Amino acid sequence: MNNRDHALDDLLAKERAAYQKRVRRLREQARKDEERLALRTAHLIRDKHPDTYQRFEEEARRLLAEERATRSSRAKAASTSEQPVQGDVRADEQEGGDAA
């Protein structure tokens, strides 16, 4: 009975892994299709409406730069806020250790 349960568990694990692999493949394919569609759309806009394309491209570059700056400032804030917290924890540990 135990061997049968083990074999069933193995079969279920294999089926689950195969299912997850298929889902990952389908999601990746959908992502690539969406990316191709966006690129094709951008090319069409660039060819048929170059002035509009240039305006949107400038706006997209500005937004990307803002996002990059925001991420950078968050990373800097996180790295500077981590250092004092570690120092405070050590001071608290020393105070707690002295009191005990």
Secondary structure, 3 states (H helix, E strand, C coil): CHHHHHHHHHHHHHHHHHHHHHHHHHHHHHHHHHHHHHHHHHHHHHHHCHHHHHHHHHHHHHHHHHHHHHHHHHHHHHHHHHHHHHHHHHHHHHHHHHHC
